Amino acid sequence: MSKTCVVTGGAGFIGCALSSKLADRFGRVIVIDSLHPQIHAERKRPAELDPRVELIIADVTEASTWTRALEMARPEVVVHLAAETGTGQSLTEASRHAMANVLGTTRMLDAFATVSHVPERFVLASSRAVYGEGAWRSRDTGEATYPGQRSKQQLERAEWDFPGLEPLPMDAEKTIPNPTSIYGATKLTQEQILRAWALSFGTAVNVLRLQNVYGPGQSLTNSYTGIVSLFIRMAKEGQSIPIYEDGDIGRDFVFIDDVASAVDKATTTNLSQSLAYDVGTGFKTTVLDLAKIIAKRYGAPAPRVNGMFRNGDVRCAVANIDRTVRELEWRPLHDVERGIGELSGWIDSRLG
């Protein structure tokens, strides 16, 4: 294909995993990335980024970045990955997250409008964080309800669940977004901004709401990276992994290769413009079960449930991926056991 694809934040975890797929699919791939020190220990081109990809080291929130990029090319497809992603961190660094996620998006769109260029398609890597706690179902009546965010007082009383309710899978077709973090709010804003612009200028936006992504290539220096790699590092050192709440926090851990495959397919697939698409495995893994799998692999002490909590965390986040599998013609190939094996092998090779 002779078309050009621009990838914002494309030198990060997902971007590097995606880079070879895009380089195979497009005639030209240009990555714009600031190489933020929280993600990149050294401010240099990542070895994992496909050599065929052109890299612009610049900040998407700066107008000059887009002037330079659009002088180089007028892309047919834009994959928008650039974002600050720390869920808990966003509660104390709200301006930083709003700058990167919201202003970074509007700067990009203003630049396209200024040069009168409308890409054929945008693909946005959104997040399950837009749902917040999502929908829960009454055990008595079966009716869906939205209990909202768990309060600090509730968590201090160790009331981890909502009485009489059980969590429902997150489903873009049914679940009403209600973020419980600044990060989640900015990701939902990205979706809304892109859709409004695309509707006005007559282009397409494919929105993928990603669950908990993990796998080889994840930063080992970023303290806000996923818990899977954190748990592996602790188990390698012979530590007992500390588990928050009662250990029954539910997550949908989706492997990086499966996420890269979904984003790649979304660059050439016509999807519904009014709906987002959930990307996960469709299966719940509790944080305690995750820790047990990892501890067993390394012969580490059993995980310990400590009853601590992180304000703003949701109790359960699992995707319903049926529509994504059907309409994107994609499916995840890695279960948690296989994914942990591959990530462990990669971390072992890096850390010895």
Secondary structure by P-SEA (a helix, b strand, c coil): ccbbbbbcccccaaaaaaaaaaaacccbbbbbbcccccccccccccccccccbbbbbcccccaaaaaaaaaaccccccccccccccccccccaaaaaaaacaaaaaaaaaaaaaacccccbbbbbcccccccccbbbbccccbbbbbccccaaaaaacccccccccccccccccbbbbbccaaaaaaaaaaaaaaaaaaaabbbbbbbbcccccccccccccccccaaaaaaaaaaaccccccccccccccccccaaaaaaaaaaaacccccccbbbbbcccccccaaaaaaaaaaaacccccccccccccccccbbbbbcccccccccccccccaaaaaaaaaaaaaaacc
